[in-house]
Amino acid sequence: MQTMTSHGTAYESHGSGERAAVLVHGLGLNRHSWRWQIPALSQGYRVIAYDLHGHGESSVPPEKPSLTLFSEQLRKLLDHLGLERAAVMGFSLGGMIARRFAMDHGARLWALGILHSAHARDKPAHDAIQARVLQAAKDGPAATAEAALERWFTEGFRRGHPDLMAEVRGWILSNPKQVYAPIYQVLVDGVAELVSPQPPITCPTLVMTGEDDHGNSPAMSRAIAAEIPGARLVILPGLRHMALAEAPEIFNARLMDFLEQVPRHD
């Protein structure tokens, strides 16, 4: 059941485990994009899924979108829930927010998941994503939706699952034009503050992406993992960006294996 905080964050809670796991979705999506993970995770954890500002049922960003703004949204949500510590699992933009949160509030993490998330880009990759932001600012999320689906899912899966493609397309198109592009810009600008994180990220960390996730590539995940002592790196063979929906049994197995091996200190 969806609940709203006083700060305008829509969220839902599942399970009743002693340790909490908070799920942070990607750009243009919403908390429902975790529906393939919640049943598995809630068997052993209290699972919180929420909508980022400007997405789903949460309020629009109260100021110019930035990783810090979204990190503070997450902090306020943990405070609202009375959670001193949580595992934060961030997908794509959510993985950038999770890293910002780890730098801002590292003591509040018992584990960190950086899933299909970006790192330093070369000039062609930077120019390509910046062009998409400008296109979205001019024409709204519809201008980038079809290309996103092609990047996010393998061709065979797209052809075989038209209902899911329609659902994900609907999630993207539901984003208001006036806030979608400024949040998209955070994907471009936010990377710089995450490279060589300061203060260092020290909690147990999983870094995972798909072998064929070109926008959030294995090379990026290797670079992220190299900057976090002890990080576990997982590359999912043959999968693109939305592995959490295309192959949830594989994605979940690697996620659960990581979480279950994090030592308990509380």
SVG drawing of the C-alpha trace seen along z (x, -y; Angstrom):
<svg xmlns="http://www.w3.org/2000/svg" viewBox="-2 -25 42 42">
<polyline fill="none" stroke="black" stroke-width="0.4" points="0.0,0.0 1.3,-3.4 2.0,-6.0 3.1,-9.6 5.7,-11.4 5.3,-15.0 8.1,-15.8 6.1,-14.5 7.7,-11.1 5.4,-8.2 6.6,-4.9 5.5,-1.4 6.8,1.1 6.9,4.9 8.1,7.7 9.2,7.5 12.8,8.6 15.1,7.1 17.3,5.5 15.9,3.0 16.6,2.7 15.6,-0.5 15.2,-0.4 16.0,-3.5 14.7,-3.4 16.1,-4.9 15.3,-7.9 11.8,-8.0 10.7,-4.9 9.0,-4.6 8.8,-2.3 6.9,0.3 10.0,1.0 11.1,3.1 8.1,5.4 10.3,8.3 12.6,8.0 10.2,7.2 8.8,10.7 12.2,12.3 13.7,9.5 10.7,9.3 11.2,12.9 14.1,11.9 14.1,8.1 11.9,5.1 11.8,3.7 11.0,0.0 10.4,-1.1 9.7,-4.8 9.2,-7.3 11.9,-9.9 10.8,-13.5 9.3,-14.2 8.4,-10.5 5.4,-8.4 3.3,-9.8 6.0,-11.8 6.0,-15.6 8.0,-17.5 11.6,-18.5 11.4,-21.3 14.6,-22.9 16.9,-22.3 17.4,-18.6 20.8,-17.3 22.3,-14.2 22.3,-16.0 18.6,-16.8 17.8,-13.1 20.3,-12.0 18.4,-14.2 15.1,-12.8 16.4,-9.4 17.7,-10.6 14.3,-12.1 12.6,-8.9 14.8,-6.9 14.2,-9.4 10.4,-9.2 10.6,-5.4 12.8,-5.4 15.5,-3.5 19.0,-4.1 20.6,-1.9 19.6,-0.3 20.9,1.4 20.4,-1.0 20.1,0.6 20.1,-1.9 19.4,-1.3 20.8,-3.5 20.2,-7.1 19.3,-5.4 22.8,-4.0 24.2,-7.5 22.0,-8.7 23.0,-5.7 26.7,-6.6 26.0,-10.3 24.1,-9.0 27.0,-6.7 29.3,-9.8 26.8,-12.0 25.5,-9.5 27.8,-6.5 27.1,-5.5 23.5,-4.8 24.3,-2.0 24.8,1.6 25.2,2.4 25.2,0.7 24.1,1.8 25.2,-0.1 23.2,1.5 23.5,0.7 24.8,-2.8 27.0,-5.2 30.6,-6.4 33.0,-8.6 32.1,-8.9 34.3,-9.5 33.4,-12.5 31.2,-10.5 29.2,-9.0 28.9,-12.3 27.8,-14.0 25.2,-11.3 23.5,-11.5 23.6,-15.3 21.9,-15.3 19.1,-13.1 18.6,-15.6 18.3,-18.4 15.8,-16.4 13.8,-15.6 13.8,-19.3 12.4,-20.2 9.9,-17.4 9.3,-15.7 9.9,-12.1 8.2,-10.8 11.2,-11.9 13.5,-9.4 11.2,-6.6 11.5,-4.2 15.3,-4.5 15.4,-3.9 13.4,-0.6 15.9,0.5 18.8,-0.2 17.2,1.3 16.0,4.7 17.5,7.2 15.8,7.4 14.3,10.8 12.8,9.9 11.3,6.7 9.6,8.6 8.3,11.3 6.9,9.1 4.9,6.3 2.7,5.8 5.7,5.1 7.2,2.7 3.9,0.9 3.9,0.7 7.5,-0.6 6.8,-3.1 3.8,-4.3 6.0,-4.9 8.4,-7.0 5.6,-9.0 4.0,-9.8 6.9,-12.0 6.1,-15.7 8.1,-17.4 9.1,-20.4 10.8,-18.2 12.0,-15.2 14.7,-17.0 16.2,-18.8 16.4,-15.4 17.8,-13.8 20.6,-16.4 21.6,-15.0 22.6,-11.9 25.1,-14.0 26.4,-16.4 26.3,-14.1 29.0,-11.6 31.8,-14.1 31.1,-14.2 31.1,-10.4 34.5,-9.6 37.1,-8.8 34.5,-9.3 35.3,-11.5 34.9,-10.6 35.6,-7.0 32.8,-4.5 33.6,-1.8 30.4,0.3 30.0,3.7 29.1,2.9 27.8,4.8 28.5,3.3 26.5,5.0 25.6,4.4 24.7,6.2 27.3,7.4 25.4,5.5 24.4,2.5 26.2,-0.1 25.2,-3.2 26.1,-1.8 28.8,0.5 30.9,3.3 33.9,0.9 32.1,-1.7 31.2,0.9 34.7,2.1 35.9,-1.5 33.3,-2.0 34.2,1.2 37.9,0.4 37.3,-2.8 35.5,-1.0 37.6,1.3 36.3,4.8 33.4,4.2 31.9,7.2 31.7,6.9 29.1,8.8 28.6,8.7 25.4,10.4 26.0,12.2 23.9,11.2 21.8,8.7 21.2,5.0 20.0,2.2 16.7,3.6 18.0,7.0 16.0,6.6 12.8,7.0 14.2,9.1 15.9,11.8 14.8,11.2 15.7,14.8 19.3,14.2 19.4,10.6 17.7,11.5 20.0,14.5 23.1,12.3 21.5,9.6 20.3,11.9 23.6,13.8 25.4,10.5 23.0,9.3 23.1,12.6 26.8,12.6 27.1,9.1 28.2,9.7 25.8,8.6 27.2,6.0 24.0,4.8"/>
</svg>
